């Protein structure tokens, strides 16, 4: 069980969320699962979409047990017809969509020239093209009903790209540009009650790391990971507030601000950090395409214990000296 019952939005926010209908693409683990379970505790209607049907049913049971309602719609975000079917099923069940969250995502870690082209193309299919498919369906519905919030799970890499994440960073930069362009189009079209929000976390301890394609030679990781509750709370708050870009946590905010003032230095410094943690010091790991082409059985929770494993490794290293 990965209940998020202790992650609190506040009484006023909870009242605003109760009874609203949220569609979550990427709801089977990580941020998506965390947001879904928390919304259940707030009494929301939660539509769960991802590729792992059995896991979606497990999340749905948690949502219902917490006090919300849940609808499971197995969906591959890279297939436009499935995304349209997801919207149709939601409207048939609930009659509206208040918030649409494009949260499905996967990474590829390693030197750009060593990552297979088919893996990099699939990253674009999921992280960027999939967001475009979901966005068009959501915005059409929002324009029809006159309101709605479209939330993207971006990354601080939307602003500050990381070495060894080239294709992933490219998609997250594309998502930020999509956010900004769509907000201007909606403004020009007179849609004051429709907005698009890009949520930008720092590296977070979720199953993302074991689901990523990894050709770096080391176990997938990053320095100073945040707990997922920060991003879960920020994502739900983003549905209530009129902000279009939302760095999450002091590390993301600091990087965001630093990149505005010293962009090349910030990229250089960040690259050195990930080189140390991912290339020089990470325990060896074999090449893998992760969950890029097909779902994995493992990595089912909100948090994945990466930080605990790193601490254990450091303790063992000190003992061995």
C-alpha positions in Angstrom: 0.0 0.0 0.0 1.3 3.4 -0.9 -1.3 5.7 0.7 -0.6 9.4 0.6 -3.0 10.2 3.4 -0.5 12.4 5.3 0.2 14.7 2.3 -2.1 17.6 3.2 -3.5 20.3 0.8 -5.3 22.2 3.5 -9.0 22.4 4.3 -9.8 25.1 1.7 -8.0 23.4 -1.1 -9.6 20.0 -0.2 -13.1 21.6 -0.5 -12.2 23.0 -3.9 -11.0 19.6 -5.2 -13.9 17.6 -3.8 -16.2 16.4 -6.6 -14.0 17.6 -9.4 -13.0 15.2 -12.2 -9.3 14.6 -12.8 -7.9 12.6 -15.7 -4.4 11.3 -15.0 -2.3 9.8 -17.8 0.5 7.9 -16.1 -1.4 6.9 -13.0 0.0 3.5 -12.3 3.1 4.6 -10.3 5.3 7.5 -9.2 3.7 11.0 -9.3 0.6 9.8 -11.1 -0.2 7.2 -8.4 0.6 9.7 -5.7 -1.7 12.3 -7.1 -4.5 9.8 -7.7 -4.5 8.4 -4.2 -4.3 11.9 -2.6 -7.2 13.1 -4.8 -9.2 10.1 -3.6 -8.6 11.3 0.0 -10.0 14.7 -1.0 -13.2 13.2 -2.5 -12.4 13.8 -6.2 -13.4 11.8 -9.2 -10.2 10.2 -10.5 -9.8 8.7 -14.0 -6.8 6.5 -14.1 -4.9 5.9 -17.4 -1.7 4.0 -18.1 -0.6 0.7 -19.7 -0.6 -1.5 -16.6 -4.3 -2.4 -16.1 -3.8 -4.6 -13.1 -1.9 -1.8 -11.3 -4.5 0.8 -12.2 -7.1 -1.4 -10.6 -5.0 -1.5 -7.5 -4.7 2.3 -7.5 -8.4 2.6 -8.1 -9.1 0.5 -4.9 -7.0 2.9 -2.9 -8.8 5.9 -4.4 -12.2 4.4 -3.5 -11.1 3.4 0.0 -9.9 6.9 0.7 -13.3 8.4 -0.2 -13.1 9.2 -3.9 -14.5 7.6 -7.1 -12.3 6.0 -9.7 -12.6 4.9 -13.3 -9.9 2.8 -14.9 -9.2 3.2 -18.7 -6.1 1.4 -20.0 -4.4 3.9 -22.3 -1.1 4.1 -24.2 -0.5 7.9 -24.5 1.4 7.4 -27.8 -1.9 6.2 -29.5 -4.2 9.1 -30.3 -7.3 6.8 -30.7 -6.8 5.5 -27.1 -6.4 9.0 -25.8 -9.7 10.0 -27.4 -11.3 6.9 -26.0 -10.1 7.9 -22.6 -11.8 11.3 -22.8 -15.0 9.7 -24.1 -15.1 7.2 -21.2 -14.6 10.1 -18.8 -17.4 12.2 -20.2 -19.7 9.2 -20.2 -19.0 8.5 -16.6 -18.8 12.0 -15.1 -20.0 14.4 -17.8 -17.1 16.8 -17.5 -13.3 17.1 -17.2 -12.1 19.7 -14.7 -8.4 18.8 -14.8 -6.4 16.8 -17.3 -2.9 15.8 -16.2 -0.3 14.6 -18.7 2.0 12.8 -16.4 3.2 9.8 -18.4 6.9 9.9 -19.0 10.1 7.9 -19.4 13.8 8.8 -19.6 16.9 7.5 -21.4 20.2 7.9 -19.6 23.7 7.7 -21.1 25.9 9.3 -23.7 23.6 10.5 -26.6 25.6 8.5 -29.2 25.4 5.3 -27.2 21.6 5.3 -26.7 19.8 3.3 -29.5 17.9 5.5 -31.9 14.7 3.5 -31.4 14.8 4.3 -27.6 15.3 8.0 -28.3 12.4 8.0 -30.8 10.2 6.3 -28.3 11.1 9.0 -25.6 9.8 11.6 -28.0 6.6 9.5 -28.7 5.8 9.3 -25.0 7.0 12.6 -23.5 6.2 15.0 -26.3 3.9 13.6 -29.0 1.8 11.9 -26.3 1.4 15.2 -24.5 0.3 16.8 -27.7 -2.3 14.1 -28.3 -3.7 14.5 -24.7 -3.6 18.3 -24.9 -5.7 18.5 -28.1 -8.3 16.2 -26.6 -8.4 18.1 -23.3 -8.4 21.6 -24.8 -11.3 20.7 -27.2 -13.3 19.6 -24.2 -12.3 22.6 -22.1 -13.3 25.0 -24.9 -16.7 23.2 -25.2 -17.4 23.5 -21.4 -15.7 26.9 -21.0 -13.1 26.0 -18.3 -10.4 23.6 -17.4 -6.8 23.1 -16.3 -4.3 21.2 -18.3 -1.3 20.2 -16.3 2.0 18.9 -17.6 4.6 17.0 -15.6 7.6 18.8 -16.9 11.0 18.9 -15.2 13.6 21.4 -14.1 15.2 20.0 -17.3 12.5 22.0 -19.2 14.7 24.9 -18.3 18.1 23.5 -17.5 19.0 20.4 -19.6 21.2 17.8 -18.1 24.1 15.9 -19.7 23.4 12.2 -20.2 19.6 13.1 -20.5 19.7 14.7 -24.0 16.6 13.3 -25.5 14.6 13.5 -22.3 15.7 17.1 -21.8 14.7 17.9 -25.3 11.2 16.6 -24.8 10.8 18.5 -21.5 12.0 21.7 -23.2 9.4 21.1 -25.8 6.7 20.6 -23.2 7.6 24.0 -21.7 7.3 25.7 -25.1 4.0 23.9 -25.7 2.8 25.3 -22.3 3.7 28.9 -23.2 2.4 28.8 -26.7 -1.0 27.3 -25.7 -1.5 29.8 -22.9 -1.1 32.6 -25.4 -3.4 31.0 -27.9 -6.1 30.5 -25.3 -5.6 34.2 -24.1 -6.0 35.5 -27.7 -9.1 33.3 -28.2 -10.7 34.8 -25.1 -10.5 31.7 -22.9 -9.8 33.2 -19.5 -10.9 30.1 -17.6 -8.6 27.6 -19.4 -5.0 27.4 -18.5 -1.9 25.2 -19.0 0.6 24.6 -16.3 4.1 23.1 -16.5 5.2 21.5 -13.2 9.0 21.4 -12.9 10.5 19.2 -10.2 14.1 18.4 -9.4 15.1 14.8 -9.5 12.7 12.8 -7.3 12.8 9.3 -5.7 10.2 7.5 -7.8 10.2 4.4 -10.1 11.3 6.7 -13.0 14.9 5.7 -12.4 14.4 1.9 -12.8 11.9 2.5 -15.7 14.4 4.6 -17.6 16.4 3.2 -20.5 19.9 3.2 -19.2 23.1 2.9 -21.2 25.4 4.9 -18.8 27.1 1.8 -17.3 25.9 2.9 -13.8 22.7 2.4 -11.7 20.3 5.2 -12.6 20.3 8.1 -10.1 20.8 11.8 -9.4 22.1 13.8 -6.5 20.0 15.1 -3.6 16.7 13.6 -4.7 13.4 15.1 -3.4 10.6 13.0 -1.8 7.6 12.6 -4.2 5.2 14.2 -1.8 6.5 17.7 -2.8 5.5 17.1 -6.4 2.2 15.4 -5.6 1.1 18.4 -3.5 2.4 20.9 -6.1 0.6 19.2 -8.9 -2.8 19.3 -7.1 -2.2 22.9 -6.1 -1.4 23.7 -9.7 -5.0 22.8 -10.6 -6.2 25.5 -8.2 -3.8 28.4 -8.8 -3.2 30.7 -11.8 0.4 29.9 -12.4 1.7 28.7 -15.7 5.2 27.5 -14.7 5.9 25.9 -11.3 9.4 24.9 -10.2 9.0 22.6 -7.2 11.2 22.8 -4.1 14.2 24.9 -3.3 16.6 23.0 -5.6 14.4 23.4 -8.6 13.7 27.0 -7.8 17.3 27.7 -7.3 18.3 26.1 -10.6 15.5 27.9 -12.4 16.7 31.3 -11.1 20.4 30.5 -11.7 19.7 29.5 -15.2 18.0 32.8 -15.9 21.0 34.7 -14.8 23.9 32.3 -15.6 22.6 29.8 -18.1 25.9 28.3 -19.4 27.4 28.2 -15.9 24.3 26.5 -14.5 24.4 23.9 -17.3 28.1 23.3 -16.8 27.7 22.9 -13.0 24.7 20.6 -13.3 26.6 18.5 -15.8 29.5 18.0 -13.4 27.1 16.9 -10.7 25.4 14.2 -12.8 28.7 13.1 -14.2 29.9 12.4 -10.7 26.8 10.6 -9.5 25.8 8.8 -12.6 29.1 8.0 -14.4 31.9 8.1 -11.9 30.3 6.8 -8.6 27.1 4.8 -9.5 27.3 1.1 -8.9 27.6 -0.8 -12.3 24.5 -1.7 -14.1 23.9 -3.5 -17.4 22.3 -1.8 -20.4 18.5 -1.8 -20.5 15.7 -0.2 -22.4 13.7 -0.2 -19.2 10.0 0.5 -19.7 10.5 2.6 -22.9 9.0 0.0 -25.2 6.8 -2.1 -22.9 5.6 -1.9 -19.3 7.7 -3.4 -16.5 6.3 -5.4 -13.6 8.5 -3.7 -11.1 8.3 -0.1 -10.0 4.8 0.0 -8.7 4.8 2.5 -5.9 4.9 6.2 -5.5 8.3 6.2 -3.9 11.0 3.7 -4.9 13.6 3.8 -2.2 16.4 5.1 -4.3 17.6 7.5 -1.6 17.7 4.7 1.0 19.8 2.6 -1.3 22.3 5.4 -2.0 22.6 6.0 1.8 23.2 2.3 2.3 25.9 2.2 -0.4 27.7 5.2 1.2 27.6 3.5 4.6 29.1 0.4 3.1 31.8 2.3 1.3 32.8 4.0 4.6 32.9 0.7 6.4 35.1 -0.8 3.6 37.7 2.0 3.9 
